[in-house]
């Protein structure tokens, strides 16, 4: 699909914008997956439990 209203001079900016949107969506998807994990798996404890 081509858009005649987008000039050739705008294409680099449009490509950059598209890449940033995709990067943002991927980051949000990753964060959502982390939130969806059970709490005991989301953040492994590096400290031993207090006795």
Secondary structure as UniProt FT lines:
FT   TURN            4..5
FT   HELIX           8..10
FT   HELIX           11..36
FT   HELIX           39..42
//
